[in-house]
Every structure is written in C-alpha cells, then in structure tokens.
Amino acid sequence: MSAKHFINDPTHLVNTALSSIPLTNPAVACDLENKIIYRKPGHAPQVSIISGGGSGHEPSFASFVGHGLLSGAVAGTIFASPSAEQVRRCILHRVEKDKGVLVVVMNYTGDVLNFGMAVEKARASGLEVDMVVVGDDAGVGRAKGGKVGRRGIAGTVLVQKVAGALAAKGASLKQVSDTAQLTANNLVSIGSSLSHVHVPGRNVAETGDDELKESEVEIGMGIHNEPGSERKTTDLPGLVKTMLSHCLDASDKDRNFLQISPNDEVVLLVNNLGGVSVLELGGITNEVVGQLAKDWNIKPVRVLAGTFMTSLNGLGFSISLLKVTDTELGAGNSMLELLAAPAEASGWSAAVTSETWQKGETSTKQVDHAVADEVQPSNLRLDPGLAKSVLTTGLNRLIAAEPDITNYDTIVGDGDCGIGLKRGAEAILKMLDKTKETDDVVIFLQNIIQVVEVTMDGTSGAIYAIFLNALAHGLRQNSPSSPQPVTPATWGKALESSLQSLSKYTPAQPGDRTLIDALDPFVKTLSKSGDIESSARAAEDGAKGTKGMKASLGRTVYVGGEGWQEVPDPGAHGLAELLLGLSEGLRK
C-alpha cells in the first residue's frame, strides 16, 4: 500500500474536501460543523433523498447532492459512520421535508444503526421518513455473511440515481421508497483489489501475512479493507471470470443472490475503487462486457464506467449488475429512463448549467432550530407523579445492578455495558428532577429519549434510542382524537410496533444472546396480558436463559476465553433489572 499523502491530517482532509464541493456546484451548500452537504432552497417541492456514510468513498455521497440525485449527504470521519445527531440535523434542518424524506444507506452496522436512530427520531416527531438499506455485495456468501447480510458497495449509487430522478419528477414518498427498494432488490455487485489502502493519519503496520503479495489479488475485498472470499494469482481475464461467476452462477447456492437470464435487460456499472487509471479502467470494462456476452449471453443495455464509489486510492474495481425491472409507474418512469434522467451533481456525469451558476448567489437555508425541534403533543395522558416515581424505582434498581453487569461484560465483552447503562440512568434521574412535569405520554418519553441519545453511546445506546423513538412513534399512531389516559393495551400495541421497527436495523432475535432475549418476551407478554409484573418476570427469565447460550451477534461472538457459559448476557440482564424495577415501582 502507498502511505504517502498530500494531506496527512484526516480531520483537515475531510473538512477541506467537503468545503470544496460548493466550489464546483453553486446549487449546494456545506454545513461543515455537521459534515452535511445539502441542496440550497428554491427548487420545486419533492421527496428529499438523503444518504451518507464514512468519508473515503468519494464522490459518494457528498458529490452526488444536486438536482435529480440526492438532497443531502452526511459524512463521517474516514471509514466511520456519521453520528445519528448529524443525520437527524440533516433531516430536520437541511432538506425540504414537506413531501417526506427517503434515507438510502449501505448495509454496515454503524450506518444502519445511526441513520436508523435518526429516522426513528424524525418519525417520532411526526415526519414522514422511510429508509432503504442496500446490500448488493456478492463477495461474501450467505454462510460467512450470516445475519449481517450482504455489504453495500457501488451498486448503491444506482439506487440513489433512480430514487433521485423519480423524486425530481414529483413522485410520492411511497413511490420513491418502493422503487428504490425494487432497485436494491435487483442488484448484485462484487469488487477486487490488488492491495489494501492506507488511511491518512494512521501508522503503517509492518507488512505481514495480511498484506497481499506482489502477484496476488483479493476477490470480494470490501470498501474499508475488509477481507473478501479468496486470494489468488491470476490475470485480468481469469479475475473477471471468477467475479462474474460469483454474481451469476445459479448453481452457487451460497452466493447466488439474483437470478439473471439472457432475456433480462441488464445495466452494467464498472466502478473504479480510486487507484485505477482511466486507461486501465477502459481495458477492464472491455473485458467485462466481452465475457458477459461470451460466457453468459448477456449484452448490457447500458454500460456505466467510471469513479462512483471509492476506497480512498484503492487499486481495484467493482462490477455491479442491475436487472431492469418494471417499476409499474407508467411512461417516463422506467428504471432505464430514471437512470438516464439529468442529474446536476458534481460527482455525476451531467454538467452544471449556466442557469444554475447564475442562481449560485441565493442564500443558504435558514432554520429556526427551536421550532424545528419542537415535539408535537399527543392526546395520551399519564399521571406525571406516578410516572416519575415508577421510573425512579426502575432506574435506581438498574444503577444498583451496575457492578454485576460490569462483571458479566468484563467476561464476555469490553466491560463498558454496566457503566453505560448507569450513566444513562443517572442522567435520566437528573432530567426528571429538573424538567417541568408533563402529563403527555409522548412528550414525557421524548424527554427521556433526548437524554439517552446524548449520554448513552455504542451499539446498546443506539439500540435503546431507536427502540424508544419507535415507541414514541407507535404511541403517536395510537393517540386518540381527544385526551384519554394511556392504557396497557395502547402500551402493548406501541411496544410491538417499536420492536418490529428495531428489527429493521439489527438482525438480533431471541436466542442470539443479546438484550433482545429480555426485551422480546417482555413486549409479547405485556401485549397479551397487559400485566407488567408477569411481563417483567418474562424478561428476567429471558435474561437468565442466556447463560450458556452461544452468541450470534455482538462482541461475545469473538470472545475466545472461558467463563461466558456461566454468566447471562449483560445487556439482557441490565434491561431485565430495569423492567423489574418498573414493576416494583407500580406495586408501591
């Protein structure tokens, strides 16, 4: 790998790169504090398309902001997801939201959780927001991918282009979301590289067995240096043959994610991972098109070749195949027509018009943050004194359980679960003492959510925040037309819907040794019985049942030592303690 860079400070690199984008397209602006590129106001109302991810994949996604493509893009640091707060601010403050917002994100845990948390936060505030997760990579098969599923790579840009073009035509949020999902469902991609890449600002490790040898190529390498499926010594024809086989061989049950026949219309995208010369990419494209025709009897109806999604200066390329499918939206709205529609973004092939340059002096979007952040009231009522008392009992029980939770997490994880839960619980207790009482259930819950989002980090913090935001959304959906006391039945319906929403962002299910082993039985028991005491006991039983359970998700998967068989999952145990405390508080 090359470790030489013109800009070695990664923070300065990301900030200056983002700052450069409005210099090449005056229709967009940069919110540098939150690393957001967004369209300036003044265009026709439409569904807003938001995407993003770690920096280092340019021109994805910041340079795809513009007419006919994205409305906003949120950037993280190099190869790291942006925070949920960055995404939330983009949704609420930087894009038009009157016709709804669609978030398109690649299937990486950090991206799905943080973008998902922001989506649920926006929904809880009453906005119409959908999210499509793109997983198009065939480089890792079903057996190795497991519950995480396929990674998102360069085929994602085709989903964004189709969705952006349809939104620009004035389609509804449902139409745009459904078409984006249809496009994602008909994509398959695979990448290969001759070398790993070096991230500016990081130390260069000694070259070892992990680095590719001079003559080796890694097939299926991810866009963050993640390992692929195999390494081999081969020439370009042999490499392309293997890559196309992984995408198209119907007999390969582990990798065949999409059935494509010679009768199907196919769009081919050959993507430069950043370090391949334009000359060489032309030769690669010619080889791919030739083999598709010769070995698979496939003649693409559209061929796109260029730099769309990189891995810094990655010395590699990826192949994406999109099976053209009927959008059922009538004339002018086929996948091919949407892909061919004009897009005015500096990272896409269409040029910026003179008219847009002349409009470049228009002001950036001004927002009254207090108004934008205001939570709409609901008609669900509770006894604020009782709610505070019950919650205080539950939180104190959770705080008292911290030493046990920390001990369990020291054995099966990195030891921070108990401290994180305690920090969140103590912060909520402080909020309860300082915040003005409210009998509105949704506003009461939103006060808790704001504390959780700020004080609890990591995967568990994101899961709690997503679940609570979805719970607020579920309660709002079940709010009566006039003020009424909240009932166990209403809680049950809202909890079930929030559990279902959580499943969009994490594959965790009962039996995976996570906090879901306590949460799922609590929700389902409460929904059936309306009795919190029996529901809390069900959560306790679920947490105890994780003893001896082999983990399928989380850091426990990688723990190689002994002792995990004798302790429960710390997250499940902590949640059960909280729920038992709530039950105890109600009995007082």
C-alpha positions as CSV (number, residue, x, y, z in Angstrom):
1,M,0.0,0.0,0.0
2,S,1.1,3.6,-0.5
3,A,1.3,5.6,2.7
4,K,2.2,8.9,1.0
5,H,-0.4,11.7,1.1
6,F,-0.5,15.4,0.3
7,I,-2.8,15.9,3.3
8,N,-1.9,13.7,6.3
9,D,-4.3,15.2,8.9
10,P,-7.5,13.2,8.4
11,T,-9.7,15.8,10.1
12,H,-8.3,18.6,7.9
13,L,-8.6,16.3,4.9
14,V,-12.3,15.6,5.3
15,N,-13.2,19.2,6.2
16,T,-11.4,20.7,3.2
17,A,-12.8,18.1,0.8
18,L,-16.3,18.8,1.9
19,S,-15.7,22.6,1.7
20,S,-14.6,22.1,-1.9
21,I,-18.0,20.7,-3.1
22,P,-19.9,24.0,-3.2
23,L,-17.0,25.5,-5.2
24,T,-17.8,23.1,-8.0
25,N,-21.6,23.2,-7.7
26,P,-23.2,26.5,-6.6
27,A,-26.6,24.8,-6.1
28,V,-25.4,23.1,-2.9
29,A,-24.1,24.3,0.5
30,C,-21.9,22.9,3.2
31,D,-22.7,22.6,6.9
32,L,-19.2,21.9,8.0
33,E,-19.9,21.6,11.7
34,N,-22.2,18.6,11.0
35,K,-20.4,17.4,7.8
36,I,-23.6,17.9,5.7
37,I,-23.7,18.8,2.0
38,Y,-27.3,19.8,1.0
39,R,-29.3,21.5,-1.8
40,K,-30.0,25.2,-1.4
41,P,-33.6,26.1,-1.1
42,G,-35.6,27.4,-4.1
43,H,-36.2,24.3,-6.1
44,A,-39.6,22.6,-6.7
45,P,-41.1,20.7,-3.7
46,Q,-40.2,17.0,-3.8
47,V,-39.4,14.0,-1.7
48,S,-35.9,14.6,-0.3
49,I,-33.3,11.8,-0.7
50,I,-30.6,11.6,2.0
51,S,-27.6,9.3,2.1
52,G,-24.1,9.2,3.5
53,G,-21.5,7.2,5.4
54,G,-17.9,7.3,6.2
55,S,-15.6,9.6,4.2
56,G,-13.1,8.0,1.8
57,H,-15.7,6.8,-0.8
58,E,-15.8,10.0,-2.8
59,P,-17.6,11.0,-5.0
60,S,-20.1,9.0,-2.9
61,F,-22.0,10.6,-1.4
62,A,-21.4,14.3,-0.9
63,S,-20.7,14.9,-4.6
64,F,-24.0,13.3,-5.6
65,V,-26.0,16.1,-4.0
66,G,-27.9,18.1,-6.6
67,H,-30.9,18.2,-8.8
68,G,-32.0,14.7,-9.9
69,L,-30.0,12.9,-7.3
70,L,-29.5,13.5,-3.5
71,S,-31.0,16.3,-1.5
72,G,-28.4,15.9,1.3
73,A,-25.4,13.8,2.3
74,V,-24.0,13.2,5.7
75,A,-20.3,12.4,6.1
76,G,-18.5,10.6,9.0
77,T,-14.7,10.5,9.5
78,I,-12.7,8.3,7.2
79,F,-14.4,4.9,7.0
80,A,-16.6,5.6,10.1
81,S,-20.3,6.2,10.1
82,P,-21.6,9.7,10.9
83,S,-23.5,10.1,14.2
84,A,-27.2,9.9,14.5
85,E,-27.3,13.5,15.6
86,Q,-25.6,14.6,12.3
87,V,-28.2,12.7,10.3
88,R,-31.1,14.0,12.4
89,R,-30.0,17.6,11.8
90,C,-29.8,16.9,8.1
91,I,-33.4,15.5,8.1
92,L,-34.8,18.2,10.3
93,H,-32.8,21.3,9.3
94,R,-31.1,20.9,5.9
95,V,-33.6,19.4,3.5
96,E,-37.2,20.0,2.4
97,K,-39.4,17.6,4.3
98,D,-43.0,18.6,3.4
99,K,-43.3,15.7,0.9
100,G,-41.4,13.3,3.0
101,V,-37.8,12.1,3.2
102,L,-36.2,8.9,2.0
103,V,-32.9,7.7,3.6
104,V,-30.7,5.4,1.5
105,V,-27.9,3.7,3.4
106,M,-25.4,0.9,2.8
107,N,-25.6,-2.2,4.9
108,Y,-22.9,-1.6,7.5
109,T,-23.8,-1.9,11.2
110,G,-22.7,1.6,12.2
111,D,-24.5,3.2,9.2
112,V,-27.7,1.2,9.7
113,L,-27.9,2.0,13.4
114,N,-27.0,5.7,13.3
115,F,-29.1,6.5,10.3
116,G,-31.9,4.3,11.7
117,M,-31.8,6.1,15.0
118,A,-32.2,9.4,13.2
119,V,-35.0,8.1,11.1
120,E,-36.9,6.9,14.2
121,K,-36.2,10.2,15.8
122,A,-37.7,12.0,12.8
123,R,-40.7,9.7,12.8
124,A,-41.3,10.2,16.4
125,S,-41.5,14.0,15.8
126,G,-44.3,13.4,13.3
127,L,-42.3,13.5,10.0
128,E,-42.9,11.0,7.1
129,V,-39.5,9.3,6.7
130,D,-38.6,5.9,5.0
131,M,-35.3,4.1,4.9
132,V,-33.9,1.7,2.3
133,V,-30.8,-0.4,3.2
134,V,-28.7,-1.5,0.2
135,G,-26.8,-4.8,0.4
136,D,-25.5,-5.7,-3.0
137,D,-22.1,-7.4,-2.4
138,A,-21.7,-11.0,-3.5
139,G,-18.1,-11.1,-2.4
140,V,-19.1,-12.8,0.9
141,G,-21.6,-15.6,0.7
142,R,-24.5,-16.4,2.9
143,A,-22.6,-18.7,5.2
144,K,-20.0,-16.2,6.1
145,G,-22.3,-13.2,6.0
146,G,-24.7,-14.7,8.4
147,K,-27.3,-12.5,9.9
148,V,-25.4,-9.3,9.0
149,G,-26.1,-10.0,5.3
150,R,-24.5,-8.5,2.3
151,R,-22.4,-5.4,2.5
152,G,-23.4,-2.3,0.5
153,I,-21.0,-1.3,-2.3
154,A,-21.0,0.6,-5.6
155,G,-24.4,-0.6,-6.8
156,T,-25.9,1.7,-4.1
157,V,-25.3,4.7,-6.5
158,L,-27.8,3.2,-9.0
159,V,-30.4,3.1,-6.3
160,Q,-29.7,6.7,-5.4
161,K,-29.9,7.8,-9.1
162,V,-33.2,6.0,-9.7
163,A,-34.7,7.4,-6.5
164,G,-33.4,10.9,-7.1
165,A,-34.7,11.1,-10.6
166,L,-38.2,9.8,-9.6
167,A,-38.3,12.3,-6.7
168,A,-37.5,15.1,-9.1
169,K,-40.5,14.2,-11.1
170,G,-42.8,14.8,-8.1
171,A,-43.5,11.2,-7.1
172,S,-44.8,10.4,-3.6
173,L,-42.6,9.1,-0.8
174,K,-44.2,5.7,-1.1
175,Q,-43.5,5.6,-4.9
176,V,-39.9,6.7,-4.4
177,S,-39.3,4.4,-1.5
178,D,-40.8,1.3,-3.2
179,T,-38.9,2.0,-6.4
180,A,-35.6,2.4,-4.5
181,Q,-36.2,-0.9,-2.7
182,L,-37.1,-2.6,-6.0
183,T,-33.8,-1.4,-7.5
184,A,-31.9,-2.5,-4.4
185,N,-33.5,-6.0,-4.6
186,N,-32.4,-6.4,-8.2
187,L,-28.7,-5.5,-7.7
188,V,-25.6,-7.7,-7.4
189,S,-22.0,-6.4,-7.1
190,I,-18.5,-7.7,-6.4
191,G,-15.1,-5.9,-6.0
192,S,-11.5,-7.0,-6.2
193,S,-8.3,-5.2,-5.3
194,L,-4.5,-5.7,-5.7
195,S,-3.8,-4.0,-2.3
196,H,-5.1,-2.6,0.9
197,V,-5.3,1.2,1.3
198,H,-3.7,3.4,3.8
199,V,-5.8,5.8,5.8
200,P,-4.1,9.2,6.3
201,G,-3.1,9.8,9.8
202,R,-2.7,6.2,10.8
203,N,0.6,4.4,11.5
204,V,1.8,2.0,8.8
205,A,1.9,-1.5,10.2
206,E,4.8,-3.8,9.2
207,T,3.9,-5.7,6.1
208,G,2.8,-9.2,7.2
209,D,0.8,-12.1,6.0
210,D,-2.3,-9.9,5.8
211,E,-0.9,-7.7,3.0
212,L,-1.3,-9.1,-0.5
213,K,1.8,-10.4,-2.2
214,E,3.0,-8.8,-5.4
215,S,1.2,-11.2,-7.7
216,E,-2.0,-11.6,-5.6
217,V,-5.5,-10.2,-6.0
218,E,-8.2,-10.3,-3.3
219,I,-11.6,-11.1,-4.6
220,G,-14.5,-9.6,-2.7
221,M,-12.5,-7.1,-0.7
222,G,-14.8,-4.6,1.0
223,I,-14.5,-0.8,0.6
224,H,-13.0,-0.4,4.1
225,N,-10.2,-3.0,3.6
226,E,-12.5,-5.8,4.8
227,P,-11.4,-9.3,3.7
228,G,-13.1,-10.9,0.7
229,S,-13.7,-14.5,-0.1
230,E,-10.3,-15.6,-1.6
231,R,-6.9,-14.6,-2.7
232,K,-5.4,-15.9,-5.9
233,T,-2.8,-15.3,-8.5
234,T,-4.5,-14.7,-11.9
235,D,-4.6,-12.4,-14.9
236,L,-7.4,-10.0,-15.7
237,P,-9.5,-12.4,-17.8
238,G,-9.3,-15.0,-15.0
239,L,-10.2,-12.5,-12.4
240,V,-13.2,-11.2,-14.3
241,K,-14.3,-14.8,-14.9
242,T,-14.3,-15.5,-11.2
243,M,-16.1,-12.3,-10.3
244,L,-18.9,-12.8,-12.9
245,S,-19.3,-16.4,-11.8
246,H,-19.8,-15.3,-8.2
247,C,-22.6,-12.9,-9.4
248,L,-24.3,-15.0,-12.0
249,D,-23.7,-18.7,-11.3
250,A,-27.2,-20.0,-10.3
251,S,-25.7,-23.3,-9.1
252,D,-23.7,-21.5,-6.4
253,K,-26.3,-21.5,-3.6
254,D,-24.0,-19.7,-1.2
255,R,-23.6,-16.6,-3.5
256,N,-26.4,-16.6,-6.0
257,F,-28.5,-13.7,-4.7
258,L,-30.1,-12.7,-8.0
259,Q,-31.4,-14.7,-11.0
260,I,-30.4,-13.0,-14.3
261,S,-31.1,-14.7,-17.6
262,P,-30.1,-13.7,-21.2
263,N,-33.7,-12.4,-21.7
264,D,-33.3,-9.8,-19.0
265,E,-32.3,-6.2,-19.6
266,V,-29.2,-5.5,-17.6
267,V,-27.3,-2.4,-16.6
268,L,-23.6,-2.8,-16.1
269,L,-21.6,-0.5,-13.8
270,V,-17.8,-0.8,-13.7
271,N,-16.6,1.2,-10.8
272,N,-13.0,2.4,-10.1
273,L,-12.1,2.0,-6.4
274,G,-9.9,5.1,-6.7
275,G,-6.4,4.0,-7.8
276,V,-7.0,2.5,-11.3
277,S,-6.1,4.8,-14.2
278,V,-8.8,5.8,-16.7
279,L,-6.8,4.0,-19.4
280,E,-6.8,0.7,-17.4
281,L,-10.4,1.0,-16.4
282,G,-11.3,1.1,-20.1
283,G,-9.5,-2.1,-20.6
284,I,-11.3,-3.7,-17.6
285,T,-14.7,-2.5,-18.9
286,N,-14.0,-4.1,-22.3
287,E,-13.1,-7.4,-20.7
288,V,-16.2,-7.4,-18.5
289,V,-18.5,-6.7,-21.4
290,G,-16.8,-9.3,-23.6
291,Q,-17.1,-12.0,-21.0
292,L,-20.8,-11.2,-20.3
293,A,-21.6,-11.7,-23.9
294,K,-19.3,-14.8,-24.5
295,D,-19.9,-16.7,-21.3
296,W,-23.3,-15.6,-20.1
297,N,-25.1,-14.4,-23.3
298,I,-25.8,-11.1,-21.6
299,K,-25.5,-7.8,-23.5
300,P,-26.0,-4.9,-21.2
301,V,-28.5,-2.2,-22.4
302,R,-26.5,0.4,-20.5
303,V,-22.8,0.5,-19.5
304,L,-21.5,3.0,-16.9
305,A,-17.8,3.0,-16.3
306,G,-16.0,5.5,-14.0
307,T,-15.3,6.5,-10.5
308,F,-18.5,6.4,-8.4
309,M,-17.6,4.8,-5.0
310,T,-14.0,4.6,-4.0
311,S,-12.0,3.1,-1.2
312,L,-9.6,6.1,-1.0
313,N,-7.0,5.3,-3.6
314,G,-7.9,1.6,-3.7
315,L,-6.1,-0.3,-6.5
316,G,-9.1,-2.2,-7.6
317,F,-12.5,-2.1,-9.2
318,S,-16.0,-3.5,-8.8
319,I,-18.7,-4.8,-11.1
320,S,-22.4,-4.2,-10.5
321,L,-25.3,-5.7,-12.4
322,L,-28.8,-4.3,-12.2
323,K,-31.6,-6.4,-13.6
324,V,-34.1,-3.9,-15.1
325,T,-37.5,-4.5,-13.6
326,D,-40.9,-2.9,-14.2
327,T,-41.5,0.0,-11.8
328,E,-45.2,0.0,-12.7
329,L,-45.2,3.8,-12.7
330,G,-46.0,4.3,-16.3
331,A,-44.3,6.0,-19.3
332,G,-41.2,8.0,-18.5
333,N,-40.6,6.3,-15.2
334,S,-38.8,3.0,-16.1
335,M,-35.5,2.2,-14.4
336,L,-33.6,3.0,-17.7
337,E,-35.4,6.3,-18.1
338,L,-34.7,7.3,-14.5
339,L,-31.1,6.3,-14.8
340,A,-30.8,8.4,-18.0
341,A,-32.6,11.4,-16.5
342,P,-30.5,14.6,-16.0
343,A,-28.6,14.9,-12.7
344,E,-26.8,18.1,-11.8
345,A,-24.3,16.9,-9.2
346,S,-20.5,17.4,-9.4
347,G,-19.8,13.7,-8.9
348,W,-22.2,12.6,-11.7
349,S,-21.6,12.9,-15.4
350,A,-24.1,15.7,-16.1
351,A,-22.7,19.2,-16.3
352,V,-24.0,22.0,-14.2
353,T,-25.9,24.5,-16.4
354,S,-25.3,28.2,-16.8
355,E,-28.6,29.0,-15.2
356,T,-27.6,27.2,-12.0
357,W,-24.3,29.1,-11.9
358,Q,-26.3,32.4,-12.1
359,K,-28.5,31.3,-9.2
360,G,-25.5,30.5,-7.1
361,E,-25.7,33.6,-5.0
362,T,-29.0,32.6,-3.4
363,S,-28.9,32.3,0.4
364,T,-28.5,29.1,2.3
365,K,-31.3,27.6,4.2
366,Q,-32.2,29.5,7.4
367,V,-33.9,27.4,10.2
368,D,-35.4,28.3,13.5
369,H,-34.0,25.3,15.4
370,A,-36.3,25.8,18.3
371,V,-39.4,25.5,16.1
372,A,-37.9,22.6,14.0
373,D,-37.1,20.6,17.2
374,E,-40.4,21.2,18.9
375,V,-42.2,17.9,19.7
376,Q,-45.9,17.8,18.7
377,P,-48.2,17.0,21.6
378,S,-50.4,13.9,21.7
379,N,-53.8,13.0,23.4
380,L,-52.3,10.2,25.5
381,R,-52.3,11.1,29.2
382,L,-50.5,9.8,32.3
383,D,-50.1,10.7,36.0
384,P,-46.8,12.5,36.0
385,G,-46.1,12.0,39.7
386,L,-46.7,8.2,39.4
387,A,-44.7,8.0,36.2
388,K,-41.7,9.8,37.8
389,S,-42.0,7.5,40.9
390,V,-42.1,4.3,38.9
391,L,-39.3,5.3,36.6
392,T,-37.1,6.4,39.5
393,T,-37.6,3.0,41.2
394,G,-36.6,1.2,38.0
395,L,-33.6,3.4,37.3
396,N,-32.3,3.0,40.9
397,R,-32.6,-0.8,40.6
398,L,-30.6,-0.6,37.3
399,I,-27.9,1.6,38.9
400,A,-27.6,-0.9,41.8
401,A,-27.1,-3.7,39.3
402,E,-24.1,-2.0,37.6
403,P,-21.4,-4.0,39.4
404,D,-22.9,-7.3,38.3
405,I,-23.5,-6.0,34.8
406,T,-19.9,-4.8,34.6
407,N,-18.6,-8.1,35.9
408,Y,-20.5,-10.0,33.3
409,D,-19.4,-7.7,30.5
410,T,-15.8,-8.0,31.6
411,I,-16.1,-11.7,30.9
412,V,-18.0,-11.6,27.6
413,G,-17.3,-8.1,26.2
414,D,-15.2,-5.0,26.8
415,G,-16.6,-4.2,30.2
416,D,-18.4,-0.9,29.5
417,C,-22.0,-2.1,29.4
418,G,-22.8,-1.5,33.1
419,I,-21.1,1.9,33.1
420,G,-23.0,3.0,30.0
421,L,-26.4,1.9,31.5
422,K,-25.6,3.5,34.8
423,R,-24.6,6.8,33.1
424,G,-27.8,6.9,31.2
425,A,-29.9,6.0,34.2
426,E,-28.3,8.7,36.4
427,A,-28.8,11.3,33.6
428,I,-32.5,10.5,33.3
429,L,-32.9,10.8,37.1
430,K,-31.4,14.3,36.9
431,M,-33.6,15.2,34.0
432,L,-36.7,14.1,36.0
433,D,-35.7,16.5,38.8
434,K,-35.1,19.5,36.5
435,T,-37.7,19.2,33.8
436,K,-41.2,20.6,34.1
437,E,-43.8,17.9,34.7
438,T,-46.0,16.9,31.8
439,D,-49.0,14.5,31.6
440,D,-48.4,14.0,27.8
441,V,-47.0,10.5,27.4
442,V,-45.2,11.3,24.1
443,I,-43.5,14.4,25.5
444,F,-42.6,12.6,28.7
445,L,-41.0,9.9,26.6
446,Q,-39.2,12.4,24.3
447,N,-37.6,14.0,27.4
448,I,-36.1,10.6,28.2
449,I,-35.1,10.0,24.6
450,Q,-33.1,13.2,24.5
451,V,-31.1,12.1,27.5
452,V,-30.5,8.6,26.1
453,E,-29.2,9.9,22.8
454,V,-26.7,12.3,24.5
455,T,-25.4,10.1,27.3
456,M,-25.5,6.5,26.0
457,D,-23.1,5.6,23.2
458,G,-22.1,2.4,21.5
459,T,-24.3,-0.2,20.0
460,S,-26.5,-0.6,23.1
461,G,-27.1,3.2,23.2
462,A,-28.1,3.2,19.5
463,I,-30.5,0.2,20.1
464,Y,-32.2,1.9,23.1
465,A,-32.5,5.2,21.2
466,I,-34.0,3.5,18.1
467,F,-36.4,1.5,20.2
468,L,-37.6,4.5,22.3
469,N,-38.0,6.7,19.2
470,A,-40.0,4.0,17.5
471,L,-42.1,3.6,20.8
472,A,-42.9,7.4,20.6
473,H,-43.9,7.0,17.0
474,G,-46.1,4.0,17.9
475,L,-47.7,5.8,20.8
476,R,-48.4,8.8,18.5
477,Q,-50.1,6.5,15.9
478,N,-52.3,5.1,18.7
479,S,-53.2,8.5,20.1
480,P,-57.0,9.1,20.4
481,S,-58.8,12.0,18.9
482,S,-59.3,13.6,22.4
483,P,-57.3,13.4,25.6
484,Q,-57.5,9.9,27.2
485,P,-55.4,8.1,29.8
486,V,-52.9,5.7,28.3
487,T,-53.9,2.1,28.7
488,P,-51.9,-1.2,28.9
489,A,-53.4,-2.1,25.5
490,T,-52.0,1.1,24.0
491,W,-48.6,0.4,25.5
492,G,-48.7,-3.1,24.2
493,K,-49.5,-2.0,20.6
494,A,-46.8,0.7,20.6
495,L,-44.2,-1.7,22.1
496,E,-45.0,-4.3,19.5
497,S,-44.6,-1.8,16.6
498,S,-41.3,-0.5,18.1
499,L,-39.9,-4.0,18.4
500,Q,-40.8,-4.5,14.8
501,S,-39.1,-1.2,13.8
502,L,-36.0,-2.2,15.8
503,S,-35.8,-5.4,13.7
504,K,-35.1,-3.3,10.6
505,Y,-31.8,-2.1,12.0
506,T,-30.5,-5.2,13.8
507,P,-30.9,-8.9,12.9
508,A,-30.9,-9.8,16.6
509,Q,-33.6,-12.2,17.7
510,P,-34.3,-14.2,20.8
511,G,-31.6,-16.9,21.1
512,D,-28.8,-14.7,19.8
513,R,-27.6,-13.7,23.4
514,T,-28.4,-10.0,23.3
515,L,-30.8,-7.7,25.2
516,I,-33.5,-8.9,22.7
517,D,-33.7,-12.0,24.8
518,A,-35.2,-9.9,27.6
519,L,-36.9,-7.3,25.5
520,D,-38.9,-9.7,23.2
521,P,-40.6,-11.7,26.0
522,F,-41.4,-8.5,27.9
523,V,-43.1,-6.9,24.9
524,K,-45.0,-10.0,23.9
525,T,-46.2,-10.9,27.4
526,L,-47.3,-7.3,28.1
527,S,-49.1,-7.2,24.7
528,K,-51.1,-10.3,25.6
529,S,-51.7,-9.9,29.3
530,G,-51.5,-6.1,30.0
531,D,-49.7,-7.1,33.2
532,I,-46.3,-5.5,33.8
533,E,-45.4,-7.8,36.7
534,S,-45.7,-11.0,34.7
535,S,-44.0,-9.3,31.7
536,A,-41.0,-8.2,33.8
537,R,-40.7,-11.8,35.1
538,A,-40.7,-13.0,31.5
539,A,-37.9,-10.6,30.8
540,E,-36.0,-11.9,33.8
541,D,-36.4,-15.5,32.6
542,G,-35.3,-14.5,29.2
543,A,-32.1,-12.9,30.6
544,K,-31.3,-15.9,32.8
545,G,-31.8,-18.1,29.7
546,T,-28.8,-16.5,28.0
547,K,-26.5,-18.4,30.4
548,G,-24.7,-21.0,28.3
549,M,-26.2,-19.6,25.1
550,K,-23.7,-19.2,22.2
551,A,-23.8,-15.6,20.9
552,S,-24.6,-14.9,17.3
553,L,-24.1,-11.1,17.4
554,G,-22.0,-8.6,19.3
555,R,-18.5,-8.8,20.7
556,T,-19.3,-12.0,22.6
557,V,-19.0,-13.7,19.2
558,Y,-15.3,-13.1,19.2
559,V,-14.6,-13.9,22.9
560,G,-12.3,-16.9,22.9
561,G,-11.8,-17.3,26.7
562,E,-13.7,-19.3,29.3
563,G,-16.4,-18.2,31.7
564,W,-19.1,-16.8,29.3
565,Q,-21.1,-20.0,29.7
566,E,-21.7,-19.2,33.4
567,V,-23.0,-15.6,33.1
568,P,-26.0,-14.1,31.4
569,D,-25.8,-11.6,28.6
570,P,-25.0,-8.3,30.4
571,G,-27.3,-6.2,28.2
572,A,-30.2,-8.6,28.7
573,H,-29.6,-8.7,32.5
574,G,-29.5,-4.9,32.7
575,L,-32.7,-4.5,30.9
576,A,-34.4,-7.1,33.0
577,E,-33.3,-5.3,36.2
578,L,-34.8,-2.1,34.9
579,L,-38.1,-3.7,34.0
580,L,-38.3,-5.5,37.3
581,G,-37.7,-2.1,39.0
582,L,-40.6,-0.6,37.0
583,S,-42.9,-3.4,38.1
584,E,-41.8,-2.9,41.7
585,G,-42.5,0.8,41.4
586,L,-46.0,0.2,40.2
587,R,-46.7,-2.1,43.3
588,K,-45.7,0.6,45.8
